[in-house]
């Protein structure tokens, strides 16, 4: 059932007086806050428990398994809550209240800092906690294992909590276009949240209309059991929008903003405070020389290690392709690379030899549209191709392209010439970086992302690049390959 549409300009709702609104607010906040606070408390306590379990496992491993001379005391249990104290210092228990995408990978840098701080505290105060001396090797083991265990434990805890309390129910305040866009994102890729209603603020809203809309917001938050309000700021009547944001915060549920400016500048911004006036610092577009060197070094190291580890698998796939059908084991195709320079991309041949010649005959079955060509059940696929292509194993020879500098492990999607010709204007700045074996488009399902959305993702990737963003994308690519979403 479609979420209800509530117009903030509806004349049926009268604007209450400030006195009546002030009198009603504590009652409304109390009722709503109990539901919201319960969810937040479950999240925080589950993460704290996960951190203590991780600390306990790391402690047992670094003391019990790595040394036969050391042993733990009962008082060691008192050291486990220290990880929660260290986490509070890092403010990692408040993060889930602020974000819709509660991703464990995104907070990995904070967890690394948590493990560092905790290992340092244990090293300093280890004498009453165990018999013997905590060596440097044991401290390093505690540091690294706590980081790994904390990531895994939090991932498991979030999964269990999500099943127990259900998705986060969100009320959207903004235009219909943005509502549909956000709804599609959540429906297709994020089962952790759902949109249950929408309100709209008139561009010509005055103070009375904003007051009426605020009343409707309180009512809808109750009736729809809303857990979060998402507001799209408007350029018209900005002061009234700010007043509405304050009312939304007073409703007792978390508030998120959907600023359209981030569609251009990306998420890599710095918040600056100038005597109470907030400014957003925007990074220059593109990578510096040192960043390019860092990215290239990461590519060479990663591709070399991957080729070394995967060489038996690569040889097996090539042999199976040769045994099944005529033609070469590898497929080479010209793609558009960095700064528009063409190069030959390498893949395992997953289709019959000469499949490109049959492309025009299958144009009507194209499912990607918008300039791309993808067919879910392509009749040109071989039996080996039906196995390797859904898991993107046919892409592994591109590791050679990475070593040759023609591709990167992570980057914009490499397009063929006729697809690249459809990209115009500012979107062509995606070619500032070397194309990648994977990227945001791969995680979302390459055949499901239209061309216009893909070039926007590529642009934002270039605008906000960091080495950690590459690591996150690589980590997220693995489960999507396993889930056979490469088609």
C-alpha positions as CSV (number, residue, x, y, z in Angstrom):
1,X,0.0,0.0,0.0
2,X,1.4,3.4,-1.0
3,X,2.3,5.7,1.9
4,X,-0.2,8.5,2.6
5,X,0.4,12.0,1.1
6,X,-0.3,14.8,3.6
7,X,-0.1,18.3,2.3
8,X,1.1,20.8,4.8
9,X,-1.1,23.5,3.3
10,X,-4.3,21.6,4.0
11,X,-6.8,24.2,5.3
12,X,-8.6,21.7,7.6
13,X,-5.8,21.9,10.2
14,X,-5.8,25.1,12.2
15,X,-2.7,26.6,13.6
16,X,-2.6,26.2,17.4
17,X,-1.5,28.9,19.6
18,X,2.1,28.8,20.9
19,X,0.8,28.3,24.5
20,X,-1.3,25.2,23.5
21,X,1.6,23.8,21.5
22,X,3.9,24.2,24.4
23,X,1.4,22.5,26.7
24,X,0.8,19.6,24.3
25,X,4.5,19.0,23.5
26,X,5.6,17.2,26.7
27,X,2.8,14.7,26.4
28,X,3.5,14.0,22.7
29,X,7.2,13.8,23.2
30,X,6.9,11.4,26.1
31,X,4.7,9.0,24.2
32,X,6.8,9.0,21.1
33,X,10.1,9.0,22.9
34,X,9.3,5.8,24.7
35,X,9.2,3.9,21.3
36,X,12.1,5.8,19.9
37,X,14.2,5.5,23.0
38,X,13.5,1.8,23.2
39,X,14.9,1.2,19.7
40,X,17.9,3.4,20.4
41,X,18.6,1.6,23.8
42,X,18.4,-1.8,22.1
43,X,20.9,-0.6,19.5
44,X,23.3,0.9,22.0
45,X,23.2,-2.1,24.4
46,X,23.6,-4.7,21.7
47,X,26.7,-2.9,20.3
48,X,28.1,-2.5,23.8
49,X,27.6,-6.2,24.5
50,X,29.2,-7.0,21.1
51,X,32.2,-4.9,22.0
52,X,32.6,-6.6,25.4
53,X,32.3,-10.1,23.8
54,X,35.0,-9.1,21.3
55,X,37.2,-7.8,24.1
56,X,36.7,-11.0,26.1
57,X,37.6,-13.2,23.1
58,X,40.6,-11.0,22.2
59,X,41.8,-11.1,25.9
60,X,41.5,-14.9,26.1
61,X,43.4,-15.3,22.8
62,X,46.3,-13.0,23.5
63,X,46.8,-14.1,27.1
64,X,45.7,-17.8,27.2
65,X,46.7,-18.9,23.7
66,X,49.9,-17.0,23.1
67,X,51.5,-17.6,26.5
68,X,51.6,-20.6,28.8
69,X,53.0,-18.6,31.7
70,X,50.2,-16.0,31.9
71,X,46.7,-16.6,33.3
72,X,43.7,-14.4,33.8
73,X,42.3,-13.4,37.2
74,X,38.6,-13.1,38.0
75,X,39.1,-9.4,38.2
76,X,39.9,-9.5,34.5
77,X,36.1,-9.3,33.9
78,X,36.3,-5.7,35.2
79,X,38.5,-4.9,32.2
80,X,35.7,-5.7,29.7
81,X,33.5,-2.7,30.5
82,X,36.7,-0.6,29.8
83,X,36.0,-1.2,26.1
84,X,32.6,0.5,26.5
85,X,34.3,3.5,28.2
86,X,36.8,3.7,25.3
87,X,33.9,3.5,22.9
88,X,32.1,6.3,24.6
89,X,35.2,8.4,24.3
90,X,35.1,7.6,20.5
91,X,31.3,8.4,20.4
92,X,30.6,5.2,18.5
93,X,27.4,4.4,20.4
94,X,25.6,7.5,19.3
95,X,26.3,7.1,15.6
96,X,23.4,4.8,14.9
97,X,20.9,7.4,16.1
98,X,22.2,9.9,13.6
99,X,22.4,7.8,10.4
100,X,19.9,5.8,8.4
101,X,22.6,3.5,6.9
102,X,23.9,1.7,10.0
103,X,26.9,0.1,8.3
104,X,29.6,-1.6,10.3
105,X,32.2,-1.1,7.5
106,X,31.7,2.6,7.6
107,X,32.7,2.8,11.3
108,X,35.7,0.5,10.9
109,X,38.2,3.5,11.3
110,X,36.5,4.3,14.6
111,X,36.7,0.7,15.7
112,X,40.4,0.7,14.8
113,X,40.9,3.7,17.1
114,X,38.8,1.9,19.8
115,X,41.1,-1.1,19.6
116,X,44.2,1.1,19.7
117,X,43.0,2.9,22.8
118,X,41.8,-0.2,24.6
119,X,45.1,-2.1,23.9
120,X,47.0,0.9,25.3
121,X,44.9,1.0,28.5
122,X,45.3,-2.7,29.0
123,X,49.1,-2.5,28.4
124,X,49.4,0.3,31.0
125,X,47.1,-1.3,33.7
126,X,47.7,-5.1,33.0
127,X,49.4,-6.0,36.3
128,X,46.2,-6.5,38.4
129,X,44.5,-8.2,35.5
130,X,46.7,-11.2,34.9
131,X,49.6,-13.3,36.2
132,X,52.8,-12.5,34.5
133,X,53.8,-9.8,32.1
134,X,51.9,-8.7,29.1
135,X,54.5,-8.7,26.3
136,X,54.6,-6.5,23.2
137,X,53.6,-9.4,21.0
138,X,50.5,-10.1,23.2
139,X,49.6,-6.4,23.1
140,X,49.8,-6.3,19.3
141,X,47.7,-9.4,19.2
142,X,45.1,-7.9,21.5
143,X,45.0,-4.8,19.4
144,X,44.5,-6.5,16.0
145,X,42.2,-9.3,17.2
146,X,40.0,-6.8,19.1
147,X,39.6,-4.8,15.9
148,X,38.6,-7.9,13.8
149,X,36.4,-9.3,16.5
150,X,34.6,-6.0,17.1
151,X,33.8,-5.6,13.4
152,X,32.4,-9.2,13.2
153,X,30.6,-9.0,16.5
154,X,28.9,-5.6,15.6
155,X,27.9,-6.9,12.2
156,X,26.2,-9.9,13.8
157,X,24.6,-7.8,16.6
158,X,23.2,-5.4,14.0
159,X,21.7,-8.2,12.0
160,X,20.1,-9.8,15.1
161,X,18.7,-6.4,16.2
162,X,17.3,-5.6,12.8
163,X,15.4,-8.9,12.7
164,X,14.1,-8.3,16.2
165,X,12.9,-4.7,15.9
166,X,12.2,-4.5,12.2
167,X,13.1,-1.8,9.7
168,X,13.2,1.9,10.6
169,X,10.0,3.7,9.7
170,X,10.6,7.0,8.1
171,X,8.4,10.0,7.3
172,X,9.6,12.1,4.4
173,X,9.1,15.9,4.1
174,X,9.8,17.2,0.6
175,X,9.0,17.0,-3.1
176,X,7.4,14.0,-4.8
177,X,10.4,13.6,-7.0
178,X,12.8,13.2,-4.1
179,X,10.3,11.0,-2.3
180,X,10.2,8.6,-5.3
181,X,14.0,8.6,-5.6
182,X,14.6,7.8,-2.0
183,X,11.8,5.2,-2.0
184,X,13.4,3.4,-4.9
185,X,16.8,3.4,-3.2
186,X,15.4,1.9,0.0
187,X,13.1,-0.6,-1.8
188,X,15.9,-1.9,-3.9
189,X,19.0,-1.9,-1.7
190,X,18.2,-1.2,1.9
191,X,15.8,-3.4,3.9
192,X,16.8,-1.6,7.1
193,X,14.5,1.3,6.5
194,X,11.1,2.0,4.8
195,X,9.2,5.2,3.9
196,X,5.7,5.1,5.5
197,X,4.5,8.6,4.7
198,X,5.2,11.9,3.0
199,X,4.4,15.5,3.8
200,X,5.1,18.6,1.6
201,X,5.8,22.2,2.5
202,X,4.4,24.8,0.1
203,X,7.1,27.1,-1.4
204,X,4.8,30.0,-0.3
205,X,4.3,28.7,3.2
206,X,3.9,31.4,5.9
207,X,4.2,31.1,9.6
208,X,0.6,29.8,10.1
209,X,1.0,27.1,7.5
210,X,4.3,26.0,9.0
211,X,2.6,25.8,12.4
212,X,-0.2,23.7,11.0
213,X,2.3,21.5,9.2
214,X,4.1,21.0,12.5
215,X,0.9,19.9,14.2
216,X,0.4,17.4,11.3
217,X,3.9,16.2,11.8
218,X,3.3,15.4,15.4
219,X,0.0,13.6,14.5
220,X,1.6,11.6,11.7
221,X,4.6,10.6,13.8
222,X,2.1,9.1,16.3
223,X,-0.3,7.5,13.9
224,X,2.4,5.9,11.6
225,X,4.8,5.0,14.5
226,X,7.5,7.0,12.8
227,X,11.1,6.3,13.9
228,X,12.8,9.0,11.8
229,X,11.9,12.2,9.9
230,X,13.7,12.9,6.7
231,X,13.5,16.5,5.5
232,X,14.5,17.9,2.1
233,X,15.5,21.6,2.6
234,X,14.0,24.1,0.3
235,X,15.5,27.3,-1.1
236,X,12.1,29.1,-0.9
237,X,11.2,30.6,2.5
238,X,14.3,29.1,4.2
239,X,13.4,30.6,7.6
240,X,10.1,28.7,7.7
241,X,11.9,25.5,6.7
242,X,14.3,26.0,9.6
243,X,11.4,26.5,12.0
244,X,9.9,23.3,10.7
245,X,13.2,21.4,11.2
246,X,13.2,22.7,14.8
247,X,9.6,21.4,15.3
248,X,10.6,18.0,13.8
249,X,13.5,17.8,16.3
250,X,11.1,18.6,19.1
251,X,8.9,15.6,18.0
252,X,11.2,13.3,19.9
253,X,12.4,11.2,16.9
254,X,15.8,11.5,15.0
255,X,15.9,13.9,12.1
256,X,17.9,13.5,8.9
257,X,18.3,16.1,6.1
258,X,18.5,15.4,2.4
259,X,20.5,18.4,1.0
260,X,20.6,18.4,-2.8
261,X,23.9,20.2,-2.8
262,X,25.6,17.0,-1.9
263,X,24.6,15.6,-5.2
264,X,27.3,17.8,-6.6
265,X,30.0,18.0,-4.0
266,X,29.7,14.5,-2.5
267,X,30.0,13.5,1.1
268,X,33.7,14.6,1.6
269,X,33.0,17.9,3.3
270,X,34.4,19.6,6.4
271,X,32.1,21.3,8.8
272,X,33.5,24.7,9.8
273,X,32.3,26.9,12.6
274,X,32.8,30.7,12.4
275,X,31.4,32.2,15.6
276,X,28.3,30.0,15.5
277,X,27.9,30.3,11.7
278,X,28.3,26.9,10.0
279,X,30.2,26.6,6.7
280,X,30.8,23.5,4.6
281,X,34.3,23.2,3.2
282,X,34.2,21.5,-0.2
283,X,37.2,19.6,-1.5
284,X,38.7,20.4,-4.9
285,X,37.7,18.0,-7.7
286,X,40.1,15.2,-8.5
287,X,43.1,13.7,-6.8
288,X,46.4,15.3,-5.9
289,X,49.7,13.7,-7.1
290,X,50.4,12.1,-3.8
291,X,46.9,10.6,-3.8
292,X,47.4,9.3,-7.3
293,X,50.6,7.7,-6.2
294,X,48.9,6.1,-3.1
295,X,46.1,4.8,-5.2
296,X,48.4,3.3,-7.8
297,X,50.6,1.7,-5.2
298,X,47.5,0.1,-3.6
299,X,46.4,-1.1,-7.1
300,X,49.7,-2.7,-7.9
301,X,50.0,-4.4,-4.5
302,X,46.4,-5.6,-4.5
303,X,46.5,-6.9,-8.1
304,X,49.8,-8.7,-7.6
305,X,48.6,-10.4,-4.5
306,X,45.3,-11.4,-6.2
307,X,47.0,-12.8,-9.2
308,X,49.4,-14.8,-7.0
309,X,46.6,-16.3,-4.9
310,X,44.0,-16.8,-7.7
311,X,46.4,-18.2,-10.4
312,X,45.2,-21.8,-10.0
313,X,41.6,-20.7,-10.4
314,X,42.4,-18.6,-13.4
315,X,44.2,-21.5,-15.1
316,X,41.2,-23.8,-14.3
317,X,38.6,-21.4,-15.8
318,X,40.8,-20.8,-19.0
319,X,41.1,-24.6,-19.4
320,X,37.3,-25.2,-19.0
321,X,36.5,-22.5,-21.6
322,X,38.9,-24.0,-24.1
323,X,37.5,-27.5,-23.6
324,X,33.8,-26.4,-24.0
325,X,33.8,-24.3,-27.1
326,X,36.0,-23.1,-30.0
327,X,37.7,-19.8,-29.7
328,X,40.1,-18.0,-27.4
329,X,39.9,-18.3,-23.6
330,X,40.1,-14.6,-23.3
331,X,37.8,-11.9,-24.7
332,X,39.3,-8.5,-25.5
333,X,37.3,-5.4,-26.2
334,X,38.2,-1.7,-26.7
335,X,37.0,0.5,-23.8
336,X,37.4,4.2,-23.0
337,X,40.0,4.8,-20.3
338,X,41.3,7.7,-18.3
339,X,41.1,11.1,-20.0
340,X,39.3,9.4,-22.9
341,X,42.2,7.2,-24.0
342,X,41.1,3.8,-25.5
343,X,42.5,0.5,-24.2
344,X,41.8,-3.2,-24.6
345,X,40.0,-4.8,-21.6
346,X,40.6,-8.4,-20.8
347,X,37.9,-10.9,-19.7
348,X,37.3,-14.6,-19.7
349,X,35.2,-15.5,-22.7
350,X,31.8,-16.3,-21.3
351,X,29.9,-16.3,-24.6
352,X,30.1,-18.1,-27.9
353,X,32.8,-16.9,-30.2
354,X,31.6,-14.0,-32.3
355,X,28.9,-12.9,-29.8
356,X,29.4,-9.2,-30.6
357,X,28.1,-9.8,-34.1
358,X,24.8,-11.1,-32.6
359,X,24.2,-8.0,-30.4
360,X,22.1,-6.1,-33.0
361,X,19.7,-9.1,-33.2
362,X,19.1,-9.0,-29.4
363,X,18.7,-5.3,-29.0
364,X,14.9,-5.6,-28.3
365,X,15.7,-7.8,-25.2
366,X,18.0,-5.2,-23.7
367,X,17.0,-4.8,-20.0
368,X,19.5,-2.1,-18.9
369,X,18.3,0.6,-21.3
370,X,19.5,4.3,-21.2
371,X,22.5,3.6,-23.3
372,X,23.7,0.3,-21.7
373,X,23.3,-3.2,-23.0
374,X,22.5,-6.0,-20.5
375,X,20.4,-9.2,-20.8
376,X,19.8,-11.2,-17.7
377,X,19.5,-14.6,-19.5
378,X,21.6,-14.0,-22.5
379,X,21.3,-16.8,-25.1
380,X,24.9,-16.3,-26.2
381,X,26.3,-17.5,-22.8
382,X,28.2,-20.8,-22.7
383,X,27.8,-23.3,-19.9
384,X,31.0,-22.1,-18.3
385,X,29.8,-18.5,-18.8
386,X,26.6,-19.2,-16.9
387,X,28.8,-20.1,-13.9
388,X,31.5,-17.5,-14.0
389,X,29.5,-14.5,-15.2
390,X,26.9,-14.2,-12.3
391,X,29.8,-14.2,-9.8
392,X,31.8,-11.7,-12.0
393,X,34.7,-14.3,-12.3
394,X,34.9,-13.4,-15.9
395,X,36.3,-10.0,-14.8
396,X,39.4,-11.5,-13.1
397,X,41.8,-11.2,-16.1
398,X,41.4,-7.4,-15.7
399,X,43.9,-7.7,-12.9
400,X,46.4,-7.7,-15.8
401,X,44.9,-4.4,-17.0
402,X,45.4,-3.1,-13.4
403,X,49.1,-4.0,-13.4
404,X,49.5,-2.4,-16.8
405,X,48.1,0.9,-15.5
406,X,45.1,0.8,-17.8
407,X,42.6,0.1,-15.0
408,X,42.3,0.4,-11.2
409,X,40.9,-2.0,-8.7
410,X,38.2,0.5,-7.9
411,X,37.0,3.3,-10.2
412,X,34.5,4.5,-12.7
413,X,33.0,1.9,-14.9
414,X,34.9,1.4,-18.2
415,X,32.5,2.0,-21.1
416,X,32.6,1.0,-24.8
417,X,32.8,3.8,-27.3
418,X,29.1,4.1,-28.2
419,X,28.1,4.2,-24.5
420,X,30.8,6.8,-23.7
421,X,29.5,9.1,-26.5
422,X,26.2,9.5,-24.7
423,X,27.9,11.1,-21.7
424,X,28.1,14.9,-22.1
425,X,29.0,18.0,-20.1
426,X,30.2,17.8,-16.5
427,X,29.5,14.1,-16.3
428,X,32.6,13.5,-18.5
429,X,34.8,14.5,-15.6
430,X,34.3,10.9,-14.4
431,X,37.2,10.1,-16.7
432,X,39.5,12.1,-14.4
433,X,40.3,8.7,-12.8
434,X,41.4,5.4,-14.3
435,X,38.4,3.1,-14.8
436,X,38.0,0.3,-12.2
437,X,37.2,-3.4,-12.0
438,X,34.5,-2.6,-9.5
439,X,32.8,0.5,-8.1
440,X,29.5,1.7,-6.7
441,X,27.8,0.6,-9.9
442,X,29.0,-3.0,-9.3
443,X,27.7,-3.1,-5.8
444,X,24.3,-1.9,-6.8
445,X,24.1,-4.5,-9.6
446,X,25.7,-3.3,-12.9
447,X,22.8,-4.3,-15.1
448,X,20.3,-2.5,-12.8
449,X,21.9,0.9,-12.8
450,X,20.9,3.2,-15.7
451,X,23.5,5.2,-17.4
452,X,22.4,8.6,-15.9
453,X,22.6,7.2,-12.4
454,X,25.9,5.4,-13.1
455,X,27.8,8.5,-14.3
456,X,26.5,10.4,-11.2
457,X,27.9,7.7,-8.9
458,X,31.2,7.8,-10.8
459,X,31.3,11.6,-10.5
460,X,30.7,11.5,-6.7
461,X,33.3,8.7,-6.4
462,X,35.9,11.0,-8.0
463,X,34.7,14.0,-5.9
464,X,35.1,12.2,-2.6
465,X,37.9,9.7,-3.2
466,X,39.9,8.2,-0.3
467,X,41.9,5.1,0.1
468,X,39.4,3.9,2.7
469,X,36.5,4.3,0.2
470,X,38.3,2.0,-2.1
471,X,38.8,-0.6,0.6
472,X,35.1,-0.4,1.5
473,X,34.0,-0.9,-2.0
474,X,36.2,-3.9,-2.4
475,X,34.9,-5.4,0.8
476,X,31.3,-4.8,-0.3
477,X,32.0,-6.3,-3.7
478,X,32.8,-9.7,-2.3
479,X,29.3,-10.5,-0.9
480,X,27.6,-9.2,-4.0
481,X,29.8,-11.5,-6.2
482,X,28.8,-14.4,-3.8
483,X,25.2,-13.5,-4.2
484,X,25.5,-13.8,-8.0
485,X,24.5,-10.3,-8.8
486,X,27.1,-9.9,-11.5
487,X,24.5,-10.4,-14.2
